[in-house]
Amino acid sequence: MQTSAGNLCIGKVNIGDSPQLNAAHMRASVMELIRRIREKSAGIAVVGLGYVGLPTAAVLAARGFSVVGADIKREVVESINRGESPIGEPGLQELVRHAVEKRRLRAVLSAEEATQESDVVIVVVQTPIDGEKRPDLSALKSACRDVAAGLKKGQLVIIESTIPPGTTRRVVAPLLEGSGLKAGEDFLLAYSPERAIPTRTLQEIQSNARIVGGINEMSARAAAELYRSITSGEVYEESVEVVEVVKLMENTFRDVNIALANELALLCEALGIDVLRAIELANRHPRVNLHTPGAGVGGHCLPKDPYFLINEAKKHGIELRVIEAARQRNDGMPLHVLRRIEEALAAKGKELSNAKVAVLGIAYKGNTDDTRQSPAEPVVKALMERGVEVISHDPHAKQDFGGRFSSNLREVVAGADAVVILTDHDEYKRLNLEELKALLKGDAVVIDGRRVLEKERVERLGMRYFGVGC
Ligand SMILES: NC(=O)c1ccc[n+]([C@@H]2O[C@H](COP(=O)([O-])OP(=O)(O)OC[C@H]3O[C@@H](n4cnc5c(N)ncnc54)[C@H](O)[C@@H]3O)[C@@H](O)[C@H]2O)c1
């Protein structure tokens, strides 16, 4: 039986009297939910409409589901309801406009309301670390309380936020049970972390393999069915405890690998060897896959996810030394870039206190507008502390980190003593080097924190080139 909101009604039976009857009804309601997911008639709520939540909501809507998104930011809700994406993810603008026009997607300010109207609730709010690098689950807890207020029997709740080990069962389930309903018996609860990479989020949501952990088999099965309806990749069902750790292992692997590349870059610089050429050749080995060194690691995932493991390990008396050292190495890269800037200005005979530096790239990653934990922030701030006049540019993001900012590249570069590239935006790979040289003051100097320019070409044009790892 279905309610007007499309939810499954098992309330006519006094389930407290008979566990067997309750289990049988739950099974029947799960089968019904799976059928409705397959038919795309299940209503979906997405709580948290940020870099992951909005693309997820838009893809589900494009696949034919009726989606209601919830976010506590009024400007985000209003923008989506106008059919405008507040996020600069490629392809998202068109998808959001289309979904809103077709009335398959709308946004509300209340997760409780979105939950009441849906069969499946996906929670994908931010999960940062605090000043002591411990997990800050306040947004997740608050979202779970709001969902609990609207929760009904037969619903499926999926957590997509990246979380520390044990969080689904120890933190999320009790909060949702504040509704008076029992996880795994009255409602289903699963965890399925997002693996998509910004700038390719829409493609990857629809093609990546997916891991789904349930607090019981039925929860994993129902959640897996939802992801099978949006991704062409394999969907793996597991226990929630395994999946929580798998997601953190994935991002920790990437962070440690980047740290290794960064460490080798420092050595290669000292040896006068180009680290990129060395990595290219090392990666021809069938079992080697070194990542790319650079000015540092940013974004909302890699700088904090390894701490979820480090923090958990400490509770068990284990020090994750490799992982901690990798975090420190990556966090130290902006400082290394700063040293290269100092070196470059000194080579030009320029004092820091009366130098002007043009910073190209404020976003943490190429072709995105996301500036969270961007290496540009410590670089800009440290330069300003040293009395340098800093002017920044970014074709996608707007942020000054306390310096000056302009979207006009020529204006930013004109009269600067040095140019520092901190983001591998496509625009910077296509820089007109002749024009760059003409705009810079005195001997032209380029510090390439992302190795987007060809050293030989820059030098052939008579400029000095300082790259990370060469
Ligand atoms: N950004 C990525 O590339 C990426 C990739 C994989 C996994 N993740 C994980 O996904 C999660 C979300 O990341 P994100 O980058 O989308 O974060 P985000 O900050 O872009 O989005 C989170 C949104 O949730 C909203 N929110 C917070 N509390 C809320 C509440 N109680 N009710 C409703 N909305 C609420 C915020 O206003 C914000 O708009 C994190 O756990 C992150 O680690 C992110």
The ligand as a MOL file (V3000), in Angstrom:
LIG
                    3D

  0  0  0     0  0            999 V3000
M  V30 BEGIN CTAB
M  V30 COUNTS 44 48 0 0 0
M  V30 BEGIN ATOM
M  V30 1 N 33.6620 17.5390 -3.4370 0
M  V30 2 C 34.0350 16.3410 -3.8520 0
M  V30 3 O 34.6470 16.2240 -4.8980 0
M  V30 4 C 33.7000 15.0850 -3.0830 0
M  V30 5 C 33.9680 13.8440 -3.6820 0
M  V30 6 C 33.6510 12.6850 -2.9790 0
M  V30 7 C 33.1020 12.7950 -1.7020 0
M  V30 8 N 32.8570 14.0170 -1.1420 0 CHG=1
M  V30 9 C 32.2400 14.0840 0.1850 0
M  V30 10 O 30.8930 14.4820 -0.0040 0
M  V30 11 C 30.4470 15.2950 1.0950 0
M  V30 12 C 29.9140 16.6130 0.5800 0
M  V30 13 O 30.9670 17.3060 -0.0660 0
M  V30 14 P 30.6700 18.5820 -0.9520 0
M  V30 15 O 31.9460 18.9390 -1.6110 0
M  V30 16 O 29.4490 18.3780 -1.7880 0 CHG=-1
M  V30 17 O 30.3080 19.6550 0.2040 0
M  V30 18 P 29.6380 21.0920 -0.0080 0
M  V30 19 O 30.0900 21.9060 1.1360 0
M  V30 20 O 29.8790 21.5620 -1.3960 0
M  V30 21 O 28.0740 20.7840 0.1180 0
M  V30 22 C 27.4370 20.4870 1.3070 0
M  V30 23 C 26.1070 21.2050 1.3200 0
M  V30 24 O 25.3490 20.7100 2.4310 0
M  V30 25 C 24.6110 21.7930 2.9610 0
M  V30 26 N 24.1790 21.4730 4.3220 0
M  V30 27 C 24.9060 21.4640 5.4590 0
M  V30 28 N 24.1540 21.0930 6.5020 0
M  V30 29 C 22.9150 20.8520 6.0200 0
M  V30 30 C 21.6850 20.4380 6.6050 0
M  V30 31 N 21.5770 20.2010 7.9130 0
M  V30 32 N 20.6010 20.3100 5.8180 0
M  V30 33 C 20.7080 20.5580 4.4840 0
M  V30 34 N 21.8390 20.9520 3.8750 0
M  V30 35 C 22.9290 21.0990 4.6400 0
M  V30 36 C 25.5740 22.9550 2.8730 0
M  V30 37 O 24.8890 24.1780 2.9520 0
M  V30 38 C 26.2440 22.7060 1.5180 0
M  V30 39 O 25.5620 23.3870 0.4720 0
M  V30 40 C 31.6560 15.4250 2.0220 0
M  V30 41 O 31.5660 14.4590 3.0370 0
M  V30 42 C 32.8410 15.1220 1.1120 0
M  V30 43 O 33.9310 14.6200 1.8340 0
M  V30 44 C 33.1360 15.1610 -1.8190 0
M  V30 END ATOM
M  V30 BEGIN BOND
M  V30 1 1 1 2
M  V30 2 2 2 3
M  V30 3 1 2 4
M  V30 4 1 4 5
M  V30 5 2 4 44
M  V30 6 2 5 6
M  V30 7 1 6 7
M  V30 8 2 7 8
M  V30 9 1 8 9
M  V30 10 1 8 44
M  V30 11 1 9 10
M  V30 12 1 9 42
M  V30 13 1 10 11
M  V30 14 1 11 12
M  V30 15 1 11 40
M  V30 16 1 12 13
M  V30 17 1 13 14
M  V30 18 2 14 15
M  V30 19 1 14 16
M  V30 20 1 14 17
M  V30 21 1 17 18
M  V30 22 2 18 19
M  V30 23 1 18 20
M  V30 24 1 18 21
M  V30 25 1 21 22
M  V30 26 1 22 23
M  V30 27 1 23 24
M  V30 28 1 23 38
M  V30 29 1 24 25
M  V30 30 1 25 26
M  V30 31 1 25 36
M  V30 32 1 26 27
M  V30 33 1 26 35
M  V30 34 2 27 28
M  V30 35 1 28 29
M  V30 36 1 29 30
M  V30 37 2 29 35
M  V30 38 1 30 31
M  V30 39 2 30 32
M  V30 40 1 32 33
M  V30 41 2 33 34
M  V30 42 1 34 35
M  V30 43 1 36 37
M  V30 44 1 36 38
M  V30 45 1 38 39
M  V30 46 1 40 41
M  V30 47 1 40 42
M  V30 48 1 42 43
M  V30 END BOND
M  V30 END CTAB
M  END
